[in-house]
Amino acid sequence: MIEVIEQGSGVVELRLSRPPANLMDIVTLKALGTSLTSAFEDGRQGVILSGLPGVFSAGIDSVALLSSGEFGTRAFCQEIFKLAAQMANSPIPIVTAITGHCIASGVLISIFSDYRVVASGNWRLALNEVKVGIALPECFQFALSRIVGSFFAERILVFGEELTPNQAKKIQLIDEIVPQHEVVLRAKEKLMELLMLPKHSMLRAREIARRDLAQAFPHPDQVAVEELVESFLHPLTRNIFDHLAENMKRKELVKISV
């Protein structure tokens, strides 16, 4: 689920490993949160988040979410907020190595990191929740706006536009594009640039620079959680998820029959 890879110099890589698409379910969210907590408590100096070659994360596991009912949907939404709050308040730098397609919750996770490196390739990056009936709460929209500005945040969130790596870099959604085999290495290099600075001044400057983000996510906001839950439980949203789940099942049947 989460592979923990030692990178040396106090840096640990947390690799999302739920093939084939690294879809996010509640187990994956909890595992990532637990791994981050361990990194903080073990005195790590920096974290790299990465995915599988060709896919960082293709978004939410709609099949698992549909089968979880209202209780499971609420628990899933709470875990999303817990992870966002954990990353927004991270005491150490986090760099995301986007190894391929990065959709919905994949992008959502990445925007809470300090720096984003994407592998070159014909990938899609999108916060396209609106297309499946989900309106992200204001706090998440703020997290995106502080990176790309309100204009491009609107285009991404309201229109659900999908971006190539070059388009994402142009609006500063990601910071760098490098060859696939260099994406984790480059992520570590950026972390080492920070870790080579005087620790007390770097961490203090980082704390001040990210204070607005931390204040937007002090802890899971139950009002915002319920807003997200309502989006997931809306009848139209459930119908869309039903179609997505059915399509996924059909694809699996085709694979089995081939």
Secondary structure, DSSP 8 states (H G I E B T S, - for coil): -EEEEEEETTEEEEEE--TTTT-B-HHHHHHHHHHHHHHHHTT-SEEEEE-BTEEEE--B-HHHHHHHHHHHHHHHHHHHHHHHHHHHT-SS-EEEEE-EEEETHHHHHHTTSSEEEEE-SS--EE--GGGGT----HHHHHHHHHHHHHHHHHHHHHH--EE-HHHHHHTTSSSEEE-GGGHHHHHHHHHHHHHTS-HHHHHHHHHHHTHHHHHH-SS--HHHHHHHHHHHHSHHHHHHHHHHHHHHHHHHHHHHH-
